[in-house]
Amino acid sequence: MALVALIFLLPWLGAALLPCLRPLLGRHLGRWALIPPAASFLITLTFVSSTSHDQEVLYTLPWFPALGVNFSLWIDGLSVFFALLIAGMGLLITWYSHYYLDPSERQGRFYASLMCFMGAMLGLVLSANLLTLFVFWELTSISSFLLIGFWQTRPESLYGARQALLVTVLGGLALLGGLIILYQVTGTLELPDLAKSSGVIRESPLYPVMVGLVLVGAGAKSAQFPLHFWLPNAMAAPTPVSAYLHSATMVKAGLFLVCRMLPVLGGTEAWTYTVMGLGVVTFFVGGVLALGQHDLKALLAYSTISQLGAIVQNHFKRILSYHQSDRLHDSGSWPVHPSGVGGVDFLHHPSYHRQNGSFPGQWHHRARHWHSTIARDGGTAQYLSNGCHPVYACRPVLGRYAPAQRLFRQAGAADGWSAGGTILLRGRGTARQLADLGVDE
């Protein structure tokens, strides 16, 4: 129990200590901030072996015995996968933040907020009790509000922070309503017990209400249509915050909730069609809106929204197949799949690239092809009318480097809708790739 609890407690400990160490460590504070995410990542790795053999670990500690509420932690394939994602990406983002932040900025406050968010996300994915999960769910909204509004002198940052807090908290209230009804129907909020009572839940006349409220909460957190509008405004946050909250972790919380609630609420047409419909609509709405963006962060925001919808609609059938073929355990835990921890091939992209011969080094050649094809056809709008799938017109998202914006403008000079992601620029080779494509910095 203690080892599992350390996974999410270490970031909280870092949040308490780092501001106090700021006067002592000075500009080296960011390096010391690497310790909590690194330790959490390494501890999580120790559970990969057990979950790979379909061994789940469930720890329960009485929290409110009078109400029958426990503080439960659950280690299975799904929770391990997301914990590795959160801690691993948190480690990289913390490292990047050390070089991104100006020494004059309030680094103690920034790293404290970042560690709070990381600890809340780790607690969320490790929770086996829905009330515990909801507490961490709301803590992610509060800590993300502090991170998005970190630049308090910028009106756009404050507006984005308030809007993100309002939408995600209201979505959380909808989720709480669904959990209350779920408790009234079953008398428990423990996920393993709920999975065993799934038949009773589906037969309840309140089942459609439960599905609707839970999916509203998940959709608000994961920027699913029509609750997607807060994400582009939240990109006014510092770049490490945008990368971590809005691309890597926070927006995945809703997807995690959908996966976790599948053994409880899934298996019906109402659940299947609603989730698939949300994914498909978000997929196309985000892609279309991304085509008209000229600001790099706005493009990344709408592309992220589109890809979140793609994850839902592409992988939900695979998740459903696991559920229908009894690959999910009776307790609702997730087995480990060889191609992706947690039974779902969330990391299908590397294998896809290997099968199709598109290793990362070949993205540059594909980018040159896209650039020349779109320019020849008169812009993205014409490229779409010639039969190109809309997502592949916007899929090659520009990298996080400012020189790419010049290419964006030049490629779209004749057509305001062009350059909806003309090329993919990766890593340190951005300047060289731009030069090769005939764009001066």
Contacts in CASP RR format, 6 or more apart in sequence:
PFRMAT RR
TARGET T0000
AUTHOR 0000-0000-0000
METHOD contacts of the structure
MODEL  1
MALVALIFLLPWLGAALLPCLRPLLGRHLGRWALIPPAASFLITLTFVSS
TSHDQEVLYTLPWFPALGVNFSLWIDGLSVFFALLIAGMGLLITWYSHYY
LDPSERQGRFYASLMCFMGAMLGLVLSANLLTLFVFWELTSISSFLLIGF
WQTRPESLYGARQALLVTVLGGLALLGGLIILYQVTGTLELPDLAKSSGV
IRESPLYPVMVGLVLVGAGAKSAQFPLHFWLPNAMAAPTPVSAYLHSATM
VKAGLFLVCRMLPVLGGTEAWTYTVMGLGVVTFFVGGVLALGQHDLKALL
AYSTISQLGAIVQNHFKRILSYHQSDRLHDSGSWPVHPSGVGGVDFLHHP
SYHRQNGSFPGQWHHRARHWHSTIARDGGTAQYLSNGCHPVYACRPVLGR
YAPAQRLFRQAGAADGWSAGGTILLRGRGTARQLADLGVDE
1 59 0 8 1.000
1 61 0 8 1.000
1 73 0 8 1.000
3 43 0 8 1.000
3 46 0 8 1.000
4 47 0 8 1.000
4 57 0 8 1.000
4 59 0 8 1.000
4 73 0 8 1.000
4 75 0 8 1.000
4 126 0 8 1.000
5 59 0 8 1.000
5 73 0 8 1.000
6 39 0 8 1.000
6 40 0 8 1.000
6 43 0 8 1.000
7 40 0 8 1.000
7 43 0 8 1.000
7 44 0 8 1.000
7 83 0 8 1.000
7 87 0 8 1.000
7 122 0 8 1.000
7 123 0 8 1.000
7 126 0 8 1.000
8 40 0 8 1.000
8 119 0 8 1.000
8 120 0 8 1.000
8 122 0 8 1.000
8 123 0 8 1.000
8 126 0 8 1.000
9 119 0 8 1.000
10 35 0 8 1.000
10 36 0 8 1.000
10 39 0 8 1.000
10 40 0 8 1.000
10 43 0 8 1.000
11 36 0 8 1.000
11 37 0 8 1.000
11 40 0 8 1.000
11 115 0 8 1.000
11 116 0 8 1.000
11 118 0 8 1.000
11 119 0 8 1.000
11 122 0 8 1.000
12 115 0 8 1.000
12 116 0 8 1.000
12 119 0 8 1.000
13 36 0 8 1.000
14 33 0 8 1.000
14 35 0 8 1.000
14 36 0 8 1.000
14 111 0 8 1.000
14 112 0 8 1.000
14 115 0 8 1.000
15 111 0 8 1.000
15 112 0 8 1.000
15 113 0 8 1.000
15 115 0 8 1.000
15 116 0 8 1.000
15 119 0 8 1.000
16 112 0 8 1.000
18 29 0 8 1.000
18 32 0 8 1.000
18 33 0 8 1.000
18 108 0 8 1.000
18 111 0 8 1.000
18 112 0 8 1.000
18 115 0 8 1.000
19 108 0 8 1.000
19 109 0 8 1.000
19 111 0 8 1.000
19 112 0 8 1.000
21 29 0 8 1.000
21 32 0 8 1.000
22 29 0 8 1.000
22 107 0 8 1.000
22 108 0 8 1.000
25 32 0 8 1.000
26 103 0 8 1.000
26 107 0 8 1.000
27 103 0 8 1.000
29 107 0 8 1.000
29 108 0 8 1.000
29 111 0 8 1.000
30 94 0 8 1.000
30 97 0 8 1.000
30 98 0 8 1.000
30 107 0 8 1.000
30 111 0 8 1.000
31 98 0 8 1.000
33 94 0 8 1.000
33 97 0 8 1.000
33 98 0 8 1.000
33 111 0 8 1.000
33 114 0 8 1.000
33 115 0 8 1.000
34 91 0 8 1.000
34 94 0 8 1.000
34 95 0 8 1.000
34 98 0 8 1.000
36 115 0 8 1.000
36 118 0 8 1.000
37 87 0 8 1.000
37 88 0 8 1.000
37 90 0 8 1.000
37 91 0 8 1.000
37 94 0 8 1.000
37 118 0 8 1.000
38 87 0 8 1.000
38 91 0 8 1.000
40 83 0 8 1.000
40 87 0 8 1.000
40 118 0 8 1.000
40 122 0 8 1.000
41 84 0 8 1.000
41 87 0 8 1.000
41 88 0 8 1.000
41 91 0 8 1.000
44 80 0 8 1.000
44 83 0 8 1.000
44 84 0 8 1.000
44 87 0 8 1.000
45 84 0 8 1.000
47 57 0 8 1.000
47 75 0 8 1.000
47 80 0 8 1.000
48 80 0 8 1.000
48 84 0 8 1.000
48 336 0 8 1.000
48 341 0 8 1.000
50 57 0 8 1.000
50 75 0 8 1.000
51 75 0 8 1.000
51 76 0 8 1.000
51 77 0 8 1.000
51 80 0 8 1.000
51 335 0 8 1.000
51 336 0 8 1.000
51 341 0 8 1.000
51 342 0 8 1.000
52 336 0 8 1.000
54 329 0 8 1.000
54 335 0 8 1.000
54 336 0 8 1.000
56 74 0 8 1.000
56 75 0 8 1.000
56 76 0 8 1.000
56 77 0 8 1.000
56 329 0 8 1.000
56 331 0 8 1.000
56 333 0 8 1.000
57 74 0 8 1.000
57 75 0 8 1.000
57 76 0 8 1.000
58 72 0 8 1.000
58 73 0 8 1.000
58 74 0 8 1.000
58 75 0 8 1.000
58 128 0 8 1.000
58 192 0 8 1.000
59 72 0 8 1.000
59 73 0 8 1.000
59 74 0 8 1.000
60 70 0 8 1.000
60 71 0 8 1.000
60 72 0 8 1.000
60 128 0 8 1.000
61 70 0 8 1.000
61 71 0 8 1.000
61 72 0 8 1.000
62 68 0 8 1.000
62 70 0 8 1.000
62 71 0 8 1.000
63 69 0 8 1.000
63 70 0 8 1.000
63 71 0 8 1.000
63 129 0 8 1.000
63 132 0 8 1.000
69 129 0 8 1.000
69 131 0 8 1.000
69 189 0 8 1.000
70 129 0 8 1.000
70 132 0 8 1.000
70 190 0 8 1.000
71 129 0 8 1.000
71 132 0 8 1.000
72 127 0 8 1.000
72 128 0 8 1.000
72 129 0 8 1.000
72 132 0 8 1.000
72 190 0 8 1.000
72 191 0 8 1.000
73 123 0 8 1.000
73 126 0 8 1.000
73 127 0 8 1.000
73 128 0 8 1.000
74 126 0 8 1.000
74 127 0 8 1.000
74 128 0 8 1.000
74 191 0 8 1.000
74 192 0 8 1.000
74 333 0 8 1.000
75 126 0 8 1.000
76 333 0 8 1.000
76 334 0 8 1.000
76 335 0 8 1.000
76 342 0 8 1.000
77 333 0 8 1.000
77 334 0 8 1.000
77 335 0 8 1.000
77 336 0 8 1.000
77 341 0 8 1.000
77 342 0 8 1.000
77 343 0 8 1.000
78 125 0 8 1.000
78 256 0 8 1.000
78 259 0 8 1.000
78 260 0 8 1.000
78 333 0 8 1.000
78 334 0 8 1.000
78 341 0 8 1.000
78 342 0 8 1.000
78 343 0 8 1.000
78 344 0 8 1.000
79 125 0 8 1.000
79 126 0 8 1.000
79 334 0 8 1.000
80 336 0 8 1.000
80 341 0 8 1.000
80 342 0 8 1.000
81 340 0 8 1.000
81 341 0 8 1.000
81 342 0 8 1.000
81 344 0 8 1.000
81 346 0 8 1.000
82 125 0 8 1.000
82 252 0 8 1.000
82 256 0 8 1.000
83 122 0 8 1.000
83 125 0 8 1.000
83 126 0 8 1.000
84 341 0 8 1.000
85 248 0 8 1.000
85 249 0 8 1.000
85 252 0 8 1.000
86 118 0 8 1.000
86 121 0 8 1.000
86 122 0 8 1.000
86 125 0 8 1.000
86 248 0 8 1.000
86 249 0 8 1.000
87 118 0 8 1.000
87 122 0 8 1.000
89 244 0 8 1.000
89 248 0 8 1.000
89 249 0 8 1.000
90 114 0 8 1.000
90 118 0 8 1.000
90 244 0 8 1.000
90 248 0 8 1.000
90 249 0 8 1.000
93 114 0 8 1.000
93 240 0 8 1.000
93 243 0 8 1.000
93 244 0 8 1.000
93 248 0 8 1.000
94 111 0 8 1.000
94 114 0 8 1.000
94 240 0 8 1.000
96 240 0 8 1.000
96 243 0 8 1.000
97 110 0 8 1.000
97 111 0 8 1.000
97 114 0 8 1.000
97 238 0 8 1.000
97 240 0 8 1.000
100 238 0 8 1.000
100 239 0 8 1.000
100 240 0 8 1.000
101 107 0 8 1.000
101 110 0 8 1.000
101 238 0 8 1.000
109 146 0 8 1.000
109 150 0 8 1.000
110 147 0 8 1.000
110 150 0 8 1.000
110 238 0 8 1.000
113 143 0 8 1.000
113 146 0 8 1.000
113 147 0 8 1.000
113 150 0 8 1.000
114 147 0 8 1.000
114 240 0 8 1.000
114 241 0 8 1.000
114 244 0 8 1.000
116 139 0 8 1.000
116 143 0 8 1.000
116 146 0 8 1.000
117 140 0 8 1.000
117 143 0 8 1.000
117 144 0 8 1.000
117 147 0 8 1.000
117 244 0 8 1.000
117 245 0 8 1.000
117 249 0 8 1.000
117 250 0 8 1.000
118 249 0 8 1.000
119 136 0 8 1.000
120 136 0 8 1.000
120 139 0 8 1.000
120 140 0 8 1.000
120 143 0 8 1.000
121 136 0 8 1.000
121 140 0 8 1.000
121 249 0 8 1.000
121 250 0 8 1.000
121 253 0 8 1.000
123 132 0 8 1.000
123 136 0 8 1.000
124 133 0 8 1.000
124 136 0 8 1.000
124 137 0 8 1.000
124 140 0 8 1.000
124 253 0 8 1.000
124 256 0 8 1.000
125 256 0 8 1.000
127 133 0 8 1.000
127 136 0 8 1.000
128 190 0 8 1.000
128 191 0 8 1.000
128 192 0 8 1.000
129 189 0 8 1.000
129 190 0 8 1.000
129 191 0 8 1.000
130 179 0 8 1.000
130 182 0 8 1.000
130 189 0 8 1.000
130 190 0 8 1.000
130 191 0 8 1.000
130 194 0 8 1.000
131 179 0 8 1.000
131 189 0 8 1.000
133 257 0 8 1.000
133 260 0 8 1.000
134 172 0 8 1.000
134 175 0 8 1.000
134 176 0 8 1.000
134 179 0 8 1.000
137 172 0 8 1.000
137 175 0 8 1.000
137 221 0 8 1.000
137 253 0 8 1.000
138 169 0 8 1.000
138 172 0 8 1.000
140 168 0 8 1.000
140 221 0 8 1.000
140 250 0 8 1.000
140 253 0 8 1.000
141 164 0 8 1.000
141 165 0 8 1.000
141 168 0 8 1.000
141 169 0 8 1.000
141 172 0 8 1.000
142 165 0 8 1.000
144 164 0 8 1.000
144 165 0 8 1.000
144 168 0 8 1.000
144 234 0 8 1.000
144 245 0 8 1.000
144 250 0 8 1.000
145 161 0 8 1.000
145 162 0 8 1.000
145 164 0 8 1.000
145 165 0 8 1.000
146 161 0 8 1.000
147 237 0 8 1.000
147 238 0 8 1.000
147 241 0 8 1.000
147 245 0 8 1.000
148 157 0 8 1.000
148 160 0 8 1.000
148 161 0 8 1.000
148 164 0 8 1.000
148 234 0 8 1.000
148 236 0 8 1.000
148 237 0 8 1.000
148 241 0 8 1.000
148 245 0 8 1.000
149 157 0 8 1.000
149 158 0 8 1.000
149 160 0 8 1.000
149 161 0 8 1.000
149 236 0 8 1.000
149 237 0 8 1.000
150 157 0 8 1.000
150 237 0 8 1.000
150 238 0 8 1.000
150 241 0 8 1.000
151 157 0 8 1.000
151 236 0 8 1.000
151 237 0 8 1.000
151 238 0 8 1.000
152 158 0 8 1.000
154 236 0 8 1.000
156 233 0 8 1.000
156 236 0 8 1.000
157 236 0 8 1.000
157 237 0 8 1.000
159 233 0 8 1.000
159 236 0 8 1.000
160 230 0 8 1.000
160 233 0 8 1.000
160 234 0 8 1.000
160 236 0 8 1.000
160 237 0 8 1.000
161 234 0 8 1.000
161 237 0 8 1.000
163 229 0 8 1.000
163 230 0 8 1.000
163 233 0 8 1.000
163 234 0 8 1.000
164 230 0 8 1.000
164 231 0 8 1.000
164 233 0 8 1.000
164 234 0 8 1.000
166 230 0 8 1.000
167 220 0 8 1.000
167 227 0 8 1.000
167 229 0 8 1.000
167 230 0 8 1.000
168 220 0 8 1.000
168 221 0 8 1.000
168 230 0 8 1.000
170 220 0 8 1.000
171 216 0 8 1.000
171 217 0 8 1.000
171 219 0 8 1.000
171 220 0 8 1.000
171 221 0 8 1.000
171 227 0 8 1.000
172 217 0 8 1.000
172 220 0 8 1.000
172 221 0 8 1.000
174 212 0 8 1.000
174 213 0 8 1.000
174 214 0 8 1.000
174 216 0 8 1.000
174 217 0 8 1.000
174 220 0 8 1.000
175 213 0 8 1.000
175 214 0 8 1.000
175 216 0 8 1.000
175 217 0 8 1.000
175 218 0 8 1.000
175 257 0 8 1.000
177 213 0 8 1.000
178 209 0 8 1.000
178 210 0 8 1.000
178 212 0 8 1.000
178 213 0 8 1.000
178 214 0 8 1.000
179 189 0 8 1.000
179 214 0 8 1.000
181 206 0 8 1.000
181 209 0 8 1.000
181 210 0 8 1.000
181 213 0 8 1.000
182 189 0 8 1.000
182 194 0 8 1.000
182 201 0 8 1.000
182 210 0 8 1.000
182 264 0 8 1.000
183 189 0 8 1.000
184 206 0 8 1.000
185 200 0 8 1.000
185 201 0 8 1.000
185 204 0 8 1.000
185 206 0 8 1.000
185 210 0 8 1.000
186 193 0 8 1.000
186 194 0 8 1.000
186 197 0 8 1.000
186 200 0 8 1.000
186 201 0 8 1.000
188 194 0 8 1.000
188 197 0 8 1.000
191 260 0 8 1.000
191 264 0 8 1.000
191 331 0 8 1.000
191 332 0 8 1.000
192 331 0 8 1.000
192 332 0 8 1.000
192 333 0 8 1.000
194 201 0 8 1.000
194 263 0 8 1.000
194 264 0 8 1.000
195 263 0 8 1.000
195 264 0 8 1.000
195 330 0 8 1.000
195 331 0 8 1.000
195 332 0 8 1.000
196 330 0 8 1.000
196 331 0 8 1.000
198 263 0 8 1.000
198 264 0 8 1.000
198 265 0 8 1.000
198 266 0 8 1.000
201 207 0 8 1.000
201 210 0 8 1.000
201 264 0 8 1.000
201 265 0 8 1.000
202 265 0 8 1.000
202 266 0 8 1.000
202 267 0 8 1.000
202 268 0 8 1.000
204 210 0 8 1.000
207 265 0 8 1.000
207 268 0 8 1.000
207 270 0 8 1.000
208 270 0 8 1.000
210 265 0 8 1.000
211 265 0 8 1.000
211 268 0 8 1.000
211 270 0 8 1.000
211 271 0 8 1.000
211 274 0 8 1.000
212 274 0 8 1.000
214 257 0 8 1.000
214 261 0 8 1.000
214 265 0 8 1.000
215 258 0 8 1.000
215 274 0 8 1.000
215 275 0 8 1.000
215 278 0 8 1.000
216 227 0 8 1.000
217 254 0 8 1.000
217 257 0 8 1.000
218 224 0 8 1.000
218 253 0 8 1.000
218 254 0 8 1.000
218 255 0 8 1.000
218 257 0 8 1.000
218 258 0 8 1.000
219 227 0 8 1.000
219 254 0 8 1.000
219 278 0 8 1.000
220 227 0 8 1.000
221 250 0 8 1.000
221 251 0 8 1.000
221 253 0 8 1.000
221 254 0 8 1.000
221 257 0 8 1.000
222 251 0 8 1.000
222 252 0 8 1.000
222 253 0 8 1.000
222 254 0 8 1.000
222 255 0 8 1.000
222 308 0 8 1.000
223 230 0 8 1.000
223 231 0 8 1.000
223 246 0 8 1.000
223 251 0 8 1.000
223 282 0 8 1.000
223 304 0 8 1.000
223 305 0 8 1.000
223 308 0 8 1.000
224 278 0 8 1.000
224 279 0 8 1.000
224 282 0 8 1.000
224 308 0 8 1.000
224 309 0 8 1.000
224 312 0 8 1.000
225 278 0 8 1.000
225 279 0 8 1.000
225 281 0 8 1.000
225 282 0 8 1.000
225 285 0 8 1.000
225 286 0 8 1.000
225 305 0 8 1.000
228 282 0 8 1.000
228 285 0 8 1.000
228 286 0 8 1.000
228 305 0 8 1.000
231 246 0 8 1.000
231 251 0 8 1.000
231 301 0 8 1.000
231 304 0 8 1.000
231 305 0 8 1.000
232 297 0 8 1.000
232 298 0 8 1.000
232 301 0 8 1.000
232 302 0 8 1.000
234 242 0 8 1.000
234 245 0 8 1.000
234 246 0 8 1.000
234 301 0 8 1.000
235 242 0 8 1.000
235 246 0 8 1.000
235 297 0 8 1.000
235 298 0 8 1.000
235 300 0 8 1.000
235 301 0 8 1.000
236 297 0 8 1.000
237 245 0 8 1.000
237 246 0 8 1.000
239 400 0 8 1.000
242 297 0 8 1.000
242 300 0 8 1.000
243 400 0 8 1.000
244 250 0 8 1.000
245 251 0 8 1.000
246 301 0 8 1.000
246 304 0 8 1.000
247 300 0 8 1.000
247 304 0 8 1.000
251 304 0 8 1.000
251 308 0 8 1.000
255 308 0 8 1.000
255 311 0 8 1.000
255 312 0 8 1.000
258 275 0 8 1.000
258 312 0 8 1.000
258 316 0 8 1.000
259 319 0 8 1.000
259 334 0 8 1.000
259 344 0 8 1.000
262 271 0 8 1.000
262 319 0 8 1.000
262 320 0 8 1.000
262 323 0 8 1.000
262 328 0 8 1.000
263 323 0 8 1.000
263 328 0 8 1.000
263 332 0 8 1.000
264 332 0 8 1.000
265 271 0 8 1.000
266 272 0 8 1.000
266 323 0 8 1.000
267 320 0 8 1.000
267 323 0 8 1.000
267 324 0 8 1.000
272 316 0 8 1.000
272 320 0 8 1.000
275 312 0 8 1.000
275 316 0 8 1.000
276 312 0 8 1.000
276 313 0 8 1.000
276 316 0 8 1.000
276 317 0 8 1.000
277 313 0 8 1.000
278 309 0 8 1.000
278 312 0 8 1.000
279 308 0 8 1.000
279 309 0 8 1.000
279 310 0 8 1.000
279 312 0 8 1.000
279 313 0 8 1.000
279 316 0 8 1.000
280 309 0 8 1.000
280 313 0 8 1.000
282 305 0 8 1.000
282 306 0 8 1.000
282 308 0 8 1.000
282 309 0 8 1.000
282 312 0 8 1.000
283 306 0 8 1.000
283 309 0 8 1.000
283 310 0 8 1.000
283 312 0 8 1.000
283 313 0 8 1.000
283 391 0 8 1.000
284 306 0 8 1.000
284 390 0 8 1.000
285 305 0 8 1.000
285 306 0 8 1.000
286 302 0 8 1.000
286 303 0 8 1.000
286 305 0 8 1.000
286 306 0 8 1.000
287 302 0 8 1.000
287 303 0 8 1.000
287 305 0 8 1.000
287 306 0 8 1.000
287 390 0 8 1.000
287 391 0 8 1.000
287 394 0 8 1.000
288 390 0 8 1.000
289 302 0 8 1.000
289 305 0 8 1.000
290 299 0 8 1.000
290 302 0 8 1.000
290 303 0 8 1.000
290 305 0 8 1.000
290 306 0 8 1.000
290 394 0 8 1.000
290 420 0 8 1.000
290 421 0 8 1.000
291 380 0 8 1.000
291 381 0 8 1.000
291 390 0 8 1.000
291 393 0 8 1.000
291 394 0 8 1.000
291 417 0 8 1.000
291 420 0 8 1.000
291 421 0 8 1.000
292 416 0 8 1.000
292 417 0 8 1.000
292 420 0 8 1.000
293 299 0 8 1.000
293 302 0 8 1.000
293 420 0 8 1.000
294 405 0 8 1.000
294 408 0 8 1.000
294 409 0 8 1.000
294 419 0 8 1.000
296 398 0 8 1.000
296 399 0 8 1.000
296 400 0 8 1.000
296 402 0 8 1.000
296 404 0 8 1.000
296 405 0 8 1.000
296 408 0 8 1.000
299 397 0 8 1.000
299 398 0 8 1.000
299 408 0 8 1.000
299 420 0 8 1.000
299 421 0 8 1.000
300 397 0 8 1.000
300 398 0 8 1.000
300 399 0 8 1.000
300 400 0 8 1.000
303 394 0 8 1.000
303 395 0 8 1.000
303 397 0 8 1.000
303 421 0 8 1.000
306 391 0 8 1.000
306 394 0 8 1.000
310 391 0 8 1.000
311 346 0 8 1.000
315 344 0 8 1.000
315 345 0 8 1.000
315 346 0 8 1.000
318 344 0 8 1.000
318 345 0 8 1.000
319 344 0 8 1.000
321 327 0 8 1.000
322 328 0 8 1.000
322 334 0 8 1.000
322 335 0 8 1.000
322 343 0 8 1.000
322 344 0 8 1.000
327 335 0 8 1.000
327 343 0 8 1.000
328 334 0 8 1.000
328 335 0 8 1.000
329 335 0 8 1.000
334 342 0 8 1.000
334 343 0 8 1.000
334 344 0 8 1.000
335 342 0 8 1.000
335 343 0 8 1.000
336 342 0 8 1.000
336 343 0 8 1.000
337 343 0 8 1.000
337 344 0 8 1.000
337 345 0 8 1.000
339 345 0 8 1.000
339 347 0 8 1.000
339 348 0 8 1.000
339 351 0 8 1.000
340 346 0 8 1.000
340 347 0 8 1.000
345 351 0 8 1.000
352 358 0 8 1.000
353 359 0 8 1.000
353 360 0 8 1.000
358 366 0 8 1.000
360 426 0 8 1.000
363 424 0 8 1.000
363 426 0 8 1.000
364 426 0 8 1.000
364 433 0 8 1.000
364 436 0 8 1.000
366 396 0 8 1.000
366 424 0 8 1.000
367 396 0 8 1.000
367 422 0 8 1.000
367 423 0 8 1.000
367 424 0 8 1.000
367 425 0 8 1.000
367 433 0 8 1.000
367 437 0 8 1.000
368 423 0 8 1.000
368 436 0 8 1.000
368 437 0 8 1.000
370 396 0 8 1.000
370 422 0 8 1.000
370 423 0 8 1.000
371 407 0 8 1.000
371 411 0 8 1.000
371 422 0 8 1.000
371 423 0 8 1.000
371 437 0 8 1.000
373 383 0 8 1.000
374 380 0 8 1.000
374 383 0 8 1.000
374 393 0 8 1.000
374 411 0 8 1.000
374 418 0 8 1.000
374 419 0 8 1.000
374 422 0 8 1.000
375 411 0 8 1.000
377 383 0 8 1.000
377 386 0 8 1.000
378 414 0 8 1.000
378 415 0 8 1.000
378 418 0 8 1.000
379 411 0 8 1.000
379 412 0 8 1.000
379 414 0 8 1.000
379 415 0 8 1.000
379 417 0 8 1.000
379 418 0 8 1.000
379 419 0 8 1.000
380 393 0 8 1.000
380 394 0 8 1.000
380 415 0 8 1.000
380 417 0 8 1.000
380 418 0 8 1.000
380 419 0 8 1.000
380 420 0 8 1.000
380 421 0 8 1.000
380 422 0 8 1.000
381 415 0 8 1.000
381 417 0 8 1.000
381 418 0 8 1.000
382 415 0 8 1.000
383 393 0 8 1.000
383 418 0 8 1.000
384 390 0 8 1.000
384 393 0 8 1.000
393 420 0 8 1.000
393 421 0 8 1.000
394 420 0 8 1.000
394 421 0 8 1.000
395 421 0 8 1.000
396 421 0 8 1.000
396 422 0 8 1.000
396 423 0 8 1.000
396 424 0 8 1.000
397 421 0 8 1.000
397 424 0 8 1.000
398 404 0 8 1.000
398 405 0 8 1.000
398 407 0 8 1.000
398 408 0 8 1.000
398 421 0 8 1.000
398 422 0 8 1.000
398 423 0 8 1.000
398 424 0 8 1.000
398 425 0 8 1.000
399 424 0 8 1.000
399 425 0 8 1.000
399 426 0 8 1.000
399 427 0 8 1.000
399 430 0 8 1.000
401 425 0 8 1.000
401 427 0 8 1.000
401 430 0 8 1.000
403 430 0 8 1.000
403 431 0 8 1.000
403 434 0 8 1.000
403 439 0 8 1.000
403 441 0 8 1.000
404 425 0 8 1.000
404 430 0 8 1.000
404 434 0 8 1.000
406 434 0 8 1.000
406 439 0 8 1.000
406 440 0 8 1.000
406 441 0 8 1.000
407 419 0 8 1.000
407 422 0 8 1.000
407 423 0 8 1.000
407 434 0 8 1.000
407 437 0 8 1.000
407 439 0 8 1.000
408 419 0 8 1.000
408 420 0 8 1.000
408 421 0 8 1.000
408 422 0 8 1.000
409 419 0 8 1.000
410 439 0 8 1.000
411 418 0 8 1.000
411 419 0 8 1.000
411 422 0 8 1.000
412 418 0 8 1.000
412 419 0 8 1.000
412 422 0 8 1.000
423 433 0 8 1.000
423 437 0 8 1.000
425 433 0 8 1.000
425 434 0 8 1.000
431 441 0 8 1.000
434 440 0 8 1.000
434 441 0 8 1.000
435 441 0 8 1.000
END
